[in-house]
């Protein structure tokens, strides 16, 4: 029961924070800071595009580690091992297409 309350509280907090940040952005735009916010957006988007391949690589290695652990006798099950294998195959299939897009 406490887990449900914690997840619900976290969800409400994150939702409220998101609405608050949106309202802050709207207020700053109404005060005339729109061009500066657009410049920050361009810089942040460029950073995301540079970091994205690294994040995909890191997530691939984490799932590969989980797949290795699922094959151990006491730490995993056959269904979890099969699921992580499917995820790894999907990620391998997706990686070459992302390299071509960049």
Backbone atoms as SQL, in Angstrom:
CREATE TABLE atoms (id INTEGER PRIMARY KEY, chain TEXT, resi INTEGER, resn TEXT, atom TEXT, x REAL, y REAL, z REAL);
INSERT INTO atoms VALUES
  (1, 'A', 1, 'UNK', 'N', 0.814, -1.191, 0.000),
  (2, 'A', 1, 'UNK', 'CA', 0.000, 0.000, 0.000),
  (3, 'A', 1, 'UNK', 'C', 0.866, 1.267, 0.000),
  (4, 'A', 2, 'UNK', 'N', 1.949, 1.225, 0.756),
  (5, 'A', 2, 'UNK', 'CA', 2.811, 2.403, 0.782),
  (6, 'A', 2, 'UNK', 'C', 3.492, 2.629, -0.563),
  (7, 'A', 3, 'UNK', 'N', 3.753, 1.532, -1.273),
  (8, 'A', 3, 'UNK', 'CA', 4.363, 1.678, -2.598),
  (9, 'A', 3, 'UNK', 'C', 3.446, 2.437, -3.546),
  (10, 'A', 4, 'UNK', 'N', 2.160, 2.145, -3.471),
  (11, 'A', 4, 'UNK', 'CA', 1.191, 2.841, -4.323),
  (12, 'A', 4, 'UNK', 'C', 1.155, 4.326, -3.974),
  (13, 'A', 5, 'UNK', 'N', 1.187, 4.627, -2.687),
  (14, 'A', 5, 'UNK', 'CA', 1.174, 6.024, -2.262),
  (15, 'A', 5, 'UNK', 'C', 2.445, 6.753, -2.697),
  (16, 'A', 6, 'UNK', 'N', 3.580, 6.085, -2.629),
  (17, 'A', 6, 'UNK', 'CA', 4.835, 6.705, -3.041),
  (18, 'A', 6, 'UNK', 'C', 4.823, 6.983, -4.538),
  (19, 'A', 7, 'UNK', 'N', 4.379, 6.012, -5.329),
  (20, 'A', 7, 'UNK', 'CA', 4.330, 6.199, -6.780),
  (21, 'A', 7, 'UNK', 'C', 3.333, 7.301, -7.140),
  (22, 'A', 8, 'UNK', 'N', 2.188, 7.311, -6.479),
  (23, 'A', 8, 'UNK', 'CA', 1.185, 8.349, -6.735),
  (24, 'A', 8, 'UNK', 'C', 1.718, 9.725, -6.352),
  (25, 'A', 9, 'UNK', 'N', 2.350, 9.829, -5.196),
  (26, 'A', 9, 'UNK', 'CA', 2.920, 11.104, -4.761),
  (27, 'A', 9, 'UNK', 'C', 3.992, 11.592, -5.710),
  (28, 'A', 10, 'UNK', 'N', 4.848, 10.676, -6.169),
  (29, 'A', 10, 'UNK', 'CA', 5.894, 11.043, -7.118),
  (30, 'A', 10, 'UNK', 'C', 5.279, 11.516, -8.428),
  (31, 'A', 11, 'UNK', 'N', 4.248, 10.817, -8.893),
  (32, 'A', 11, 'UNK', 'CA', 3.597, 11.207, -10.142),
  (33, 'A', 11, 'UNK', 'C', 2.969, 12.596, -10.034),
  (34, 'A', 12, 'UNK', 'N', 2.316, 12.865, -8.927),
  (35, 'A', 12, 'UNK', 'CA', 1.706, 14.182, -8.723),
  (36, 'A', 12, 'UNK', 'C', 2.787, 15.258, -8.659),
  (37, 'A', 13, 'UNK', 'N', 3.885, 14.973, -7.979),
  (38, 'A', 13, 'UNK', 'CA', 4.980, 15.929, -7.871),
  (39, 'A', 13, 'UNK', 'C', 5.587, 16.240, -9.242),
  (40, 'A', 14, 'UNK', 'N', 5.832, 15.218, -10.039),
  (41, 'A', 14, 'UNK', 'CA', 6.425, 15.418, -11.356),
  (42, 'A', 14, 'UNK', 'C', 5.454, 16.176, -12.263),
  (43, 'A', 15, 'UNK', 'N', 4.171, 15.837, -12.214),
  (44, 'A', 15, 'UNK', 'CA', 3.176, 16.528, -13.018),
  (45, 'A', 15, 'UNK', 'C', 3.100, 18.003, -12.628),
  (46, 'A', 16, 'UNK', 'N', 3.090, 18.283, -11.330),
  (47, 'A', 16, 'UNK', 'CA', 3.038, 19.665, -10.843),
  (48, 'A', 16, 'UNK', 'C', 4.291, 20.432, -11.256),
  (49, 'A', 17, 'UNK', 'N', 5.436, 19.786, -11.162),
  (50, 'A', 17, 'UNK', 'CA', 6.684, 20.422, -11.589),
  (51, 'A', 17, 'UNK', 'C', 6.650, 20.741, -13.084),
  (52, 'A', 18, 'UNK', 'N', 6.135, 19.826, -13.885),
  (53, 'A', 18, 'UNK', 'CA', 6.034, 20.061, -15.323),
  (54, 'A', 18, 'UNK', 'C', 5.118, 21.239, -15.642),
  (55, 'A', 19, 'UNK', 'N', 3.975, 21.311, -14.993),
  (56, 'A', 19, 'UNK', 'CA', 3.057, 22.430, -15.207),
  (57, 'A', 19, 'UNK', 'C', 3.711, 23.733, -14.741),
  (58, 'A', 20, 'UNK', 'N', 4.426, 23.687, -13.625),
  (59, 'A', 20, 'UNK', 'CA', 5.098, 24.884, -13.122),
  (60, 'A', 20, 'UNK', 'C', 6.175, 25.383, -14.070),
  (61, 'A', 21, 'UNK', 'N', 6.957, 24.471, -14.638),
  (62, 'A', 21, 'UNK', 'CA', 7.995, 24.882, -15.595),
  (63, 'A', 21, 'UNK', 'C', 7.383, 25.432, -16.872),
  (64, 'A', 22, 'UNK', 'N', 6.273, 24.843, -17.318),
  (65, 'A', 22, 'UNK', 'CA', 5.580, 25.377, -18.493),
  (66, 'A', 22, 'UNK', 'C', 5.089, 26.798, -18.218),
  (67, 'A', 23, 'UNK', 'N', 4.482, 26.997, -17.028),
  (68, 'A', 23, 'UNK', 'CA', 3.986, 28.324, -16.663),
  (69, 'A', 23, 'UNK', 'C', 5.129, 29.331, -16.568),
  (70, 'A', 24, 'UNK', 'N', 6.267, 28.909, -16.034),
  (71, 'A', 24, 'UNK', 'CA', 7.435, 29.787, -15.960),
  (72, 'A', 24, 'UNK', 'C', 7.885, 30.193, -17.355),
  (73, 'A', 25, 'UNK', 'N', 7.925, 29.238, -18.288),
  (74, 'A', 25, 'UNK', 'CA', 8.303, 29.555, -19.659),
  (75, 'A', 25, 'UNK', 'C', 7.336, 30.531, -20.307),
  (76, 'A', 26, 'UNK', 'N', 6.054, 30.339, -20.079),
  (77, 'A', 26, 'UNK', 'CA', 5.059, 31.253, -20.649),
  (78, 'A', 26, 'UNK', 'C', 5.203, 32.652, -20.055),
  (79, 'A', 27, 'UNK', 'N', 5.470, 32.720, -18.751),
  (80, 'A', 27, 'UNK', 'CA', 5.632, 34.011, -18.094),
  (81, 'A', 27, 'UNK', 'C', 6.878, 34.720, -18.627),
  (82, 'A', 28, 'UNK', 'N', 7.985, 33.960, -18.776),
  (83, 'A', 28, 'UNK', 'CA', 9.212, 34.565, -19.305),
  (84, 'A', 28, 'UNK', 'C', 9.009, 35.051, -20.738),
  (85, 'A', 29, 'UNK', 'N', 8.265, 34.299, -21.543),
  (86, 'A', 29, 'UNK', 'CA', 7.984, 34.753, -22.909),
  (87, 'A', 29, 'UNK', 'C', 7.156, 36.030, -22.911),
  (88, 'A', 30, 'UNK', 'N', 6.208, 36.136, -21.986),
  (89, 'A', 30, 'UNK', 'CA', 5.380, 37.344, -21.926),
  (90, 'A', 30, 'UNK', 'C', 6.190, 38.555, -21.464),
  (91, 'A', 31, 'UNK', 'N', 7.283, 38.318, -20.765),
  (92, 'A', 31, 'UNK', 'CA', 8.153, 39.404, -20.310),
  (93, 'A', 31, 'UNK', 'C', 9.191, 39.791, -21.357),
  (94, 'A', 32, 'UNK', 'N', 9.214, 39.099, -22.502),
  (95, 'A', 32, 'UNK', 'CA', 10.111, 39.479, -23.574),
  (96, 'A', 32, 'UNK', 'C', 11.381, 38.655, -23.676),
  (97, 'A', 33, 'UNK', 'N', 11.434, 37.520, -22.992),
  (98, 'A', 33, 'UNK', 'CA', 12.626, 36.678, -23.032),
  (99, 'A', 33, 'UNK', 'C', 12.512, 35.549, -24.056),
  (100, 'A', 34, 'UNK', 'N', 11.594, 35.666, -25.003),
  (101, 'A', 34, 'UNK', 'CA', 11.383, 34.630, -26.011),
  (102, 'A', 34, 'UNK', 'C', 12.620, 34.307, -26.832),
  (103, 'A', 35, 'UNK', 'N', 13.333, 35.317, -27.377),
  (104, 'A', 35, 'UNK', 'CA', 14.530, 35.001, -28.180),
  (105, 'A', 35, 'UNK', 'C', 15.618, 34.264, -27.383),
  (106, 'A', 36, 'UNK', 'N', 15.796, 34.636, -26.121),
  (107, 'A', 36, 'UNK', 'CA', 16.799, 33.940, -25.292),
  (108, 'A', 36, 'UNK', 'C', 16.370, 32.498, -25.032),
  (109, 'A', 37, 'UNK', 'N', 15.070, 32.288, -24.809),
  (110, 'A', 37, 'UNK', 'CA', 14.579, 30.929, -24.593),
  (111, 'A', 37, 'UNK', 'C', 14.730, 30.086, -25.863),
  (112, 'A', 38, 'UNK', 'N', 14.497, 30.696, -27.024),
  (113, 'A', 38, 'UNK', 'CA', 14.684, 29.978, -28.283),
  (114, 'A', 38, 'UNK', 'C', 16.144, 29.605, -28.492),
  (115, 'A', 39, 'UNK', 'N', 17.063, 30.507, -28.117),
  (116, 'A', 39, 'UNK', 'CA', 18.491, 30.218, -28.236),
  (117, 'A', 39, 'UNK', 'C', 18.872, 29.056, -27.308),
  (118, 'A', 40, 'UNK', 'N', 18.356, 29.064, -26.066),
  (119, 'A', 40, 'UNK', 'CA', 18.628, 27.957, -25.147),
  (120, 'A', 40, 'UNK', 'C', 18.073, 26.646, -25.699),
  (121, 'A', 41, 'UNK', 'N', 16.906, 26.723, -26.342),
  (122, 'A', 41, 'UNK', 'CA', 16.310, 25.529, -26.932),
  (123, 'A', 41, 'UNK', 'C', 17.199, 24.955, -28.025),
  (124, 'A', 42, 'UNK', 'N', 17.737, 25.805, -28.882),
  (125, 'A', 42, 'UNK', 'CA', 18.616, 25.329, -29.948),
  (126, 'A', 42, 'UNK', 'C', 19.882, 24.689, -29.377),
  (127, 'A', 43, 'UNK', 'N', 20.460, 25.313, -28.342),
  (128, 'A', 43, 'UNK', 'CA', 21.668, 24.759, -27.727),
  (129, 'A', 43, 'UNK', 'C', 21.379, 23.410, -27.064),
  (130, 'A', 44, 'UNK', 'N', 20.251, 23.328, -26.355),
  (131, 'A', 44, 'UNK', 'CA', 19.885, 22.096, -25.668),
  (132, 'A', 44, 'UNK', 'C', 19.592, 20.983, -26.664),
  (133, 'A', 45, 'UNK', 'N', 18.924, 21.297, -27.756),
  (134, 'A', 45, 'UNK', 'CA', 18.628, 20.294, -28.778),
  (135, 'A', 45, 'UNK', 'C', 19.915, 19.784, -29.421),
  (136, 'A', 46, 'UNK', 'N', 20.864, 20.670, -29.693),
  (137, 'A', 46, 'UNK', 'CA', 22.146, 20.253, -30.257),
  (138, 'A', 46, 'UNK', 'C', 22.879, 19.330, -29.286),
  (139, 'A', 47, 'UNK', 'N', 22.837, 19.648, -28.007),
  (140, 'A', 47, 'UNK', 'CA', 23.472, 18.794, -26.998),
  (141, 'A', 47, 'UNK', 'C', 22.804, 17.424, -26.956),
  (142, 'A', 48, 'UNK', 'N', 21.481, 17.388, -27.017),
  (143, 'A', 48, 'UNK', 'CA', 20.769, 16.116, -27.015),
  (144, 'A', 48, 'UNK', 'C', 21.161, 15.254, -28.211),
  (145, 'A', 49, 'UNK', 'N', 21.303, 15.865, -29.361),
  (146, 'A', 49, 'UNK', 'CA', 21.659, 15.100, -30.553),
  (147, 'A', 49, 'UNK', 'C', 23.076, 14.540, -30.457),
  (148, 'A', 50, 'UNK', 'N', 23.979, 15.261, -29.761),
  (149, 'A', 50, 'UNK', 'CA', 25.332, 14.751, -29.583),
  (150, 'A', 50, 'UNK', 'C', 25.390, 13.632, -28.552),
  (151, 'A', 51, 'UNK', 'N', 24.564, 13.711, -27.508),
  (152, 'A', 51, 'UNK', 'CA', 24.613, 12.749, -26.410),
  (153, 'A', 51, 'UNK', 'C', 23.780, 11.504, -26.716),
  (154, 'A', 52, 'UNK', 'N', 22.808, 11.602, -27.588),
  (155, 'A', 52, 'UNK', 'CA', 21.896, 10.503, -27.869),
  (156, 'A', 52, 'UNK', 'C', 22.592, 9.199, -28.246),
  (157, 'A', 53, 'UNK', 'N', 23.575, 9.194, -29.140),
  (158, 'A', 53, 'UNK', 'CA', 24.232, 7.906, -29.458),
  (159, 'A', 53, 'UNK', 'C', 24.925, 7.287, -28.252),
  (160, 'A', 54, 'UNK', 'N', 25.462, 8.113, -27.369),
  (161, 'A', 54, 'UNK', 'CA', 26.109, 7.582, -26.167),
  (162, 'A', 54, 'UNK', 'C', 25.093, 6.941, -25.236),
  (163, 'A', 55, 'UNK', 'N', 23.929, 7.561, -25.121),
  (164, 'A', 55, 'UNK', 'CA', 22.888, 7.012, -24.256),
  (165, 'A', 55, 'UNK', 'C', 22.379, 5.684, -24.802),
  (166, 'A', 56, 'UNK', 'N', 22.243, 5.588, -26.114),
  (167, 'A', 56, 'UNK', 'CA', 21.791, 4.333, -26.712),
  (168, 'A', 56, 'UNK', 'C', 22.821, 3.240, -26.478),
  (169, 'A', 57, 'UNK', 'N', 24.096, 3.577, -26.614),
  (170, 'A', 57, 'UNK', 'CA', 25.149, 2.600, -26.377),
  (171, 'A', 57, 'UNK', 'C', 25.149, 2.139, -24.919),
  (172, 'A', 58, 'UNK', 'N', 24.991, 3.082, -23.997),
  (173, 'A', 58, 'UNK', 'CA', 24.974, 2.728, -22.573),
  (174, 'A', 58, 'UNK', 'C', 23.776, 1.841, -22.244),
  (175, 'A', 59, 'UNK', 'N', 22.614, 2.156, -22.798),
  (176, 'A', 59, 'UNK', 'CA', 21.434, 1.337, -22.518),
  (177, 'A', 59, 'UNK', 'C', 21.594, -0.055, -23.118),
  (178, 'A', 60, 'UNK', 'N', 22.228, -0.138, -24.274),
  (179, 'A', 60, 'UNK', 'CA', 22.478, -1.453, -24.876),
  (180, 'A', 60, 'UNK', 'C', 23.359, -2.298, -23.954),
  (181, 'A', 61, 'UNK', 'N', 24.410, -1.701, -23.405),
  (182, 'A', 61, 'UNK', 'CA', 25.306, -2.450, -22.525),
  (183, 'A', 61, 'UNK', 'C', 24.618, -2.839, -21.220),
  (184, 'A', 62, 'UNK', 'N', 23.728, -1.989, -20.700),
  (185, 'A', 62, 'UNK', 'CA', 22.997, -2.346, -19.482),
  (186, 'A', 62, 'UNK', 'C', 22.072, -3.531, -19.734),
  (187, 'A', 63, 'UNK', 'N', 21.376, -3.529, -20.869),
  (188, 'A', 63, 'UNK', 'CA', 20.468, -4.637, -21.170),
  (189, 'A', 63, 'UNK', 'C', 21.263, -5.910, -21.454),
  (190, 'A', 64, 'UNK', 'N', 22.427, -5.769, -22.083),
  (191, 'A', 64, 'UNK', 'CA', 23.279, -6.943, -22.312),
  (192, 'A', 64, 'UNK', 'C', 23.742, -7.529, -20.979),
  (193, 'A', 65, 'UNK', 'N', 24.049, -6.668, -20.018),
  (194, 'A', 65, 'UNK', 'CA', 24.412, -7.158, -18.687),
  (195, 'A', 65, 'UNK', 'C', 23.258, -7.856, -18.001),
  (196, 'A', 66, 'UNK', 'N', 22.057, -7.303, -18.144),
  (197, 'A', 66, 'UNK', 'CA', 20.881, -7.949, -17.561),
  (198, 'A', 66, 'UNK', 'C', 20.627, -9.289, -18.232),
  (199, 'A', 67, 'UNK', 'N', 20.863, -9.363, -19.530),
  (200, 'A', 67, 'UNK', 'CA', 20.686, -10.637, -20.244),
  (201, 'A', 67, 'UNK', 'C', 21.673, -11.674, -19.720),
  (202, 'A', 68, 'UNK', 'N', 22.900, -11.260, -19.454),
  (203, 'A', 68, 'UNK', 'CA', 23.892, -12.192, -18.912),
  (204, 'A', 68, 'UNK', 'C', 23.484, -12.671, -17.524),
  (205, 'A', 69, 'UNK', 'N', 22.958, -11.771, -16.710),
  (206, 'A', 69, 'UNK', 'CA', 22.531, -12.154, -15.367),
  (207, 'A', 69, 'UNK', 'C', 21.313, -13.064, -15.405),
  (208, 'A', 70, 'UNK', 'N', 20.428, -12.868, -16.367),
  (209, 'A', 70, 'UNK', 'CA', 19.232, -13.705, -16.450),
  (210, 'A', 70, 'UNK', 'C', 19.570, -15.150, -16.807),
  (211, 'A', 71, 'UNK', 'N', 20.736, -15.371, -17.384),
  (212, 'A', 71, 'UNK', 'CA', 21.122, -16.742, -17.737),
  (213, 'A', 71, 'UNK', 'C', 21.725, -17.488, -16.551),
  (214, 'A', 72, 'UNK', 'N', 22.031, -16.785, -15.449),
  (215, 'A', 72, 'UNK', 'CA', 22.569, -17.453, -14.262),
  (216, 'A', 72, 'UNK', 'C', 21.447, -18.208, -13.552),
  (217, 'A', 73, 'UNK', 'N', 21.760, -19.329, -12.926),
  (218, 'A', 73, 'UNK', 'CA', 20.705, -20.186, -12.364),
  (219, 'A', 73, 'UNK', 'C', 19.804, -19.523, -11.323),
  (220, 'A', 74, 'UNK', 'N', 20.341, -18.765, -10.392),
  (221, 'A', 74, 'UNK', 'CA', 19.518, -18.231, -9.312),
  (222, 'A', 74, 'UNK', 'C', 19.055, -16.786, -9.534),
  (223, 'A', 75, 'UNK', 'N', 19.563, -16.117, -10.547),
  (224, 'A', 75, 'UNK', 'CA', 19.271, -14.693, -10.706),
  (225, 'A', 75, 'UNK', 'C', 18.281, -14.358, -11.815),
  (226, 'A', 76, 'UNK', 'N', 17.826, -15.323, -12.553),
  (227, 'A', 76, 'UNK', 'CA', 16.930, -14.993, -13.653),
  (228, 'A', 76, 'UNK', 'C', 16.029, -16.139, -14.022),
  (229, 'A', 77, 'UNK', 'N', 15.172, -15.859, -14.984),
  (230, 'A', 77, 'UNK', 'CA', 14.273, -16.893, -15.475),
  (231, 'A', 77, 'UNK', 'C', 14.390, -16.970, -16.989),
  (232, 'A', 78, 'UNK', 'N', 13.844, -18.027, -17.548),
  (233, 'A', 78, 'UNK', 'CA', 13.900, -18.205, -18.988),
  (234, 'A', 78, 'UNK', 'C', 13.088, -17.129, -19.705),
  (235, 'A', 79, 'UNK', 'N', 11.965, -16.746, -19.118),
  (236, 'A', 79, 'UNK', 'CA', 11.133, -15.728, -19.774),
  (237, 'A', 79, 'UNK', 'C', 11.834, -14.367, -19.773),
  (238, 'A', 80, 'UNK', 'N', 12.512, -14.012, -18.686),
  (239, 'A', 80, 'UNK', 'CA', 13.265, -12.753, -18.651),
  (240, 'A', 80, 'UNK', 'C', 14.432, -12.787, -19.633),
  (241, 'A', 81, 'UNK', 'N', 15.099, -13.936, -19.721),
  (242, 'A', 81, 'UNK', 'CA', 16.213, -14.061, -20.664),
  (243, 'A', 81, 'UNK', 'C', 15.714, -13.922, -22.096),
  (244, 'A', 82, 'UNK', 'N', 14.567, -14.510, -22.395),
  (245, 'A', 82, 'UNK', 'CA', 14.009, -14.403, -23.743),
  (246, 'A', 82, 'UNK', 'C', 13.609, -12.965, -24.052),
  (247, 'A', 83, 'UNK', 'N', 13.039, -12.281, -23.060),
  (248, 'A', 83, 'UNK', 'CA', 12.628, -10.890, -23.263),
  (249, 'A', 83, 'UNK', 'C', 13.830, -9.986, -23.501),
  (250, 'A', 84, 'UNK', 'N', 14.873, -10.131, -22.701),
  (251, 'A', 84, 'UNK', 'CA', 16.055, -9.282, -22.908),
  (252, 'A', 84, 'UNK', 'C', 16.742, -9.613, -24.229),
  (253, 'A', 85, 'UNK', 'N', 16.673, -10.870, -24.657),
  (254, 'A', 85, 'UNK', 'CA', 17.251, -11.220, -25.951),
  (255, 'A', 85, 'UNK', 'C', 16.485, -10.531, -27.082),
  (256, 'A', 86, 'UNK', 'N', 15.160, -10.482, -26.969),
  (257, 'A', 86, 'UNK', 'CA', 14.350, -9.784, -27.979),
  (258, 'A', 86, 'UNK', 'C', 14.672, -8.295, -27.998),
  (259, 'A', 87, 'UNK', 'N', 14.846, -7.702, -26.826),
  (260, 'A', 87, 'UNK', 'CA', 15.168, -6.272, -26.746),
  (261, 'A', 87, 'UNK', 'C', 16.529, -6.007, -27.382),
  (262, 'A', 88, 'UNK', 'N', 17.505, -6.850, -27.085),
  (263, 'A', 88, 'UNK', 'CA', 18.838, -6.680, -27.656),
  (264, 'A', 88, 'UNK', 'C', 18.815, -6.809, -29.179),
  (265, 'A', 89, 'UNK', 'N', 18.048, -7.760, -29.694),
  (266, 'A', 89, 'UNK', 'CA', 17.962, -7.921, -31.140),
  (267, 'A', 89, 'UNK', 'C', 17.309, -6.700, -31.782),
  (268, 'A', 90, 'UNK', 'N', 16.287, -6.147, -31.133),
  (269, 'A', 90, 'UNK', 'CA', 15.630, -4.950, -31.667),
  (270, 'A', 90, 'UNK', 'C', 16.579, -3.750, -31.636),
  (271, 'A', 91, 'UNK', 'N', 17.377, -3.642, -30.580),
  (272, 'A', 91, 'UNK', 'CA', 18.325, -2.533, -30.485),
  (273, 'A', 91, 'UNK', 'C', 19.428, -2.674, -31.526),
  (274, 'A', 92, 'UNK', 'N', 19.896, -3.904, -31.758),
  (275, 'A', 92, 'UNK', 'CA', 20.914, -4.118, -32.794),
  (276, 'A', 92, 'UNK', 'C', 20.378, -3.747, -34.171),
  (277, 'A', 93, 'UNK', 'N', 19.121, -4.072, -34.412),
  (278, 'A', 93, 'UNK', 'CA', 18.517, -3.745, -35.705),
  (279, 'A', 93, 'UNK', 'C', 18.348, -2.239, -35.871),
  (280, 'A', 94, 'UNK', 'N', 18.134, -1.530, -34.770),
  (281, 'A', 94, 'UNK', 'CA', 17.894, -0.086, -34.823),
  (282, 'A', 94, 'UNK', 'C', 19.186, 0.717, -34.915),
  (283, 'A', 95, 'UNK', 'N', 20.291, 0.221, -34.372),
  (284, 'A', 95, 'UNK', 'CA', 21.533, 0.989, -34.332),
  (285, 'A', 95, 'UNK', 'C', 22.067, 1.380, -35.702),
  (286, 'A', 96, 'UNK', 'N', 22.101, 0.523, -36.695),
  (287, 'A', 96, 'UNK', 'CA', 22.614, 0.970, -38.001),
  (288, 'A', 96, 'UNK', 'C', 21.754, 2.063, -38.631),
  (289, 'A', 97, 'UNK', 'N', 20.440, 2.032, -38.412),
  (290, 'A', 97, 'UNK', 'CA', 19.593, 3.072, -39.003),
  (291, 'A', 97, 'UNK', 'C', 19.859, 4.415, -38.348),
  (292, 'A', 98, 'UNK', 'N', 20.172, 4.427, -37.071),
  (293, 'A', 98, 'UNK', 'CA', 20.459, 5.690, -36.403),
  (294, 'A', 98, 'UNK', 'C', 21.795, 6.245, -36.852),
  (295, 'A', 99, 'UNK', 'N', 22.754, 5.400, -37.130),
  (296, 'A', 99, 'UNK', 'CA', 24.058, 5.890, -37.606),
  (297, 'A', 99, 'UNK', 'C', 23.921, 6.514, -38.987),
  (298, 'A', 100, 'UNK', 'N', 23.025, 5.981, -39.816),
  (299, 'A', 100, 'UNK', 'CA', 22.819, 6.548, -41.137),
  (300, 'A', 100, 'UNK', 'C', 22.131, 7.894, -41.076),
  (301, 'A', 101, 'UNK', 'N', 21.254, 8.101, -40.071),
  (302, 'A', 101, 'UNK', 'CA', 20.531, 9.361, -39.955),
  (303, 'A', 101, 'UNK', 'C', 21.431, 10.511, -39.563),
  (304, 'A', 102, 'UNK', 'N', 22.472, 10.252, -38.762),
  (305, 'A', 102, 'UNK', 'CA', 23.332, 11.327, -38.261),
  (306, 'A', 102, 'UNK', 'C', 24.204, 11.924, -39.294);
